[in-house]
Amino acid sequence: MITIKNHIENQLKKEPFLLENIRNGLINISSLARKIEPDLSAIIGRKVNVNAIIMAIKRMEIDEINKSRKIKKQLQKIGDITVRSGLIDYSFKNTYEFEKVSTKFNLSQLTKTNGFHTLSKGINETTIIISKNLESVFEKSLKNVACESKKENLSSISIQLPKSNTEVYGLYYSLLGIIAWKGISIVEVISTTNELTIILKEKDTASALEALMKMKNN
């Protein structure tokens, strides 16, 4: 059975960061209850008392606080945060031509040269990120295969995650959310089991790093 609380949760989750604002005391709960009451009553099919909505939101607030405490403990266990600048992001369609060239092109060619490189292959496209000093050897190796996009002047922030990160929901959401709160656009996100790498424009690096360090140390 779907309760009023379930309906309220569904309504609030439609608006990004609203639950965080409630948890942080930035939202007037009474005003919010009055605002969502008409839609909620229409969904349920009967008039819903505003006080019932207020009580349900307050119970959600307690739940959110308890969740945030668990996530906060994990954030405090985050290890080293490494920043790299001068990166280039290439995106290729997974065409026959690209596959043919890329199978001959071994990333060990890049490894022999001092610099950063990473590859992320999806269903329809492949992203390769390299440091600026590898640009010449990389493009020469790919010959005439055209890339879908090439983004320069990028940086990466790599975050060493606690080994328990896969057992805690909301950790990635918190890390990426704090950057979104800063109004920073993320170019790429790359992850392994215990490491998260965020690719963003160089001009946004300092602001993003400051936000992440503040979250880690609070």
PyMOL commands that set and color helices and strands:
alter all, ss='L'
color gray80, all
select helices_A, chain A and resi 4-12+18-23+29-44+50-75+96-104+108-111+132-141+163-167+171-181+202-217
alter helices_A, ss='H'
color red, helices_A
select strands_A, chain A and resi 81-93+117-121+125-131+149-160+186-192+195-201
alter strands_A, ss='S'
color yellow, strands_A
deselect
rebuild
show_as cartoon
